[in-house]
Amino acid sequence: MKIHLNQARCEGYGFCEQKAPQLVALDDDGELSVLVDEVHDSQLEPAQQAVRSCPVAALSLVESA
């Protein structure tokens, strides 16, 4: 699985970072970055929580190619 970020939707609320700081991070300008290329099994629950916490649906989990 991968975390897909729709940067155009992201408004920088930071709820996702609170749920999964090891997976996503906001910089000083409020721009979100995905910190991992692949979500490992042990990271799946925090990744799902981060996706669900986004009020503007800027994050999603997608199958790896």
N, C-alpha and C positions, 0 to 999 in steps of 0.2 A: 504494500500500500504506500501511497504517497500523499502528502498534503498539498492540495492545489490552492493557490492564493490568487484570487481575482483582485489585483491591486487597485483597480478602478473603483471597486465597491468598498474597499477598506476605509474606514473613517477613524481608525486609530484609537478605538475605545480601550483596548488592552485586556479585555476579558479573557481572550484566548491565551495571552501571555501569562495571566494569573493561573490558568488551568494547566498549562504545559510550557513552563519557561525553558525546558530543555529542548523544545521542539520549535518554538516561534519566539521572536523578540521584536519589540518596538525600539527604534533608534530615537535619538534626541529630537528628530523632526517629526516623529509620529509615523514613520514608515515601517511597515511590518516586513519582516524577513522570515522565511522558513529556514531553520537551522540544520535540517537533516534531509538527505536525498531520499532515504527510505525509512518508513516507520516500521520498526521491529515489533515483534509480537508483544514484548514487554512494554512497549510504548503505545500500544493500540488504545487502551482505555483513556490515557490523558489526551491523545490525539482526538478521540471521539468527543471528549468533554470540551476541548478547545473549539471544535467545529460547532458543536451545539450551543456554545456560549456566545457566538458571534451574532449580534442583533441585526446585522445587514447581510448575512449569509455570504461573507467574502471568502470563507474557507470551506473546502470539501475534501473528502477522502476519495481517492481514485485508485483503481488497480494499477500496479506497475506494468509497464510495457514489457 
